[in-house]
């Protein structure tokens, strides 16, 4: 029974750390770029787009399609970086232990 009590305590600590991490993800700001830095997209740790910065040279009518493509590419870059950052945070919390497949803990 002593082991069960210790396991329950560890699970409560893990749950608390997960809640702290999820709250911190809202504050995390990750930038992705495209077009050699001409378009920058900022996302939070949950992948929500927080902002877009566009170089003024892209704001001519002829560049509309290029600009649209660069925004999509910058967002993809930011999302990939966000996923890496979240994976690193998960390693810290789980001590590097892998989670079962499909278990994303609400991230």
CORZI-V447021 format. One record per backbone hydrogen bond with DSSP energy under -1.0 kcal/mol. CO is the residue of the C=O (numbers start at 1). NH is the residue of the N-H. If there is no record, write none. Layout:
co->CO nh->NH
co->CO nh->NH
This chain:
co->1 nh->5
co->2 nh->6
co->3 nh->7
co->4 nh->8
co->5 nh->9
co->6 nh->10
co->7 nh->11
co->8 nh->12
co->9 nh->13
co->10 nh->14
co->11 nh->15
co->12 nh->16
co->13 nh->17
co->14 nh->18
co->15 nh->19
co->16 nh->20
co->17 nh->21
co->18 nh->22
co->19 nh->23
co->20 nh->24
co->21 nh->25
co->24 nh->28
co->25 nh->45
co->30 nh->43
co->32 nh->41
co->34 nh->39
co->38 nh->55
co->39 nh->34
co->40 nh->53
co->41 nh->32
co->42 nh->50
co->42 nh->51
co->43 nh->30
co->44 nh->47
co->48 nh->44
co->51 nh->42
co->53 nh->40
co->55 nh->58
co->56 nh->59
co->60 nh->63
co->61 nh->64
co->63 nh->67
co->64 nh->68
co->65 nh->69
co->66 nh->70
co->67 nh->71
co->68 nh->72
co->69 nh->73
co->70 nh->74
co->71 nh->75
co->72 nh->76
co->73 nh->77
co->74 nh->78
co->75 nh->79
co->76 nh->80
co->77 nh->81
co->78 nh->82
co->79 nh->83
co->80 nh->84
co->81 nh->85
co->82 nh->86
co->83 nh->87
co->84 nh->88
co->85 nh->89
co->86 nh->90
co->87 nh->91
co->88 nh->92
co->89 nh->93
co->90 nh->94
co->91 nh->96
co->94 nh->97
co->100 nh->103
co->104 nh->107
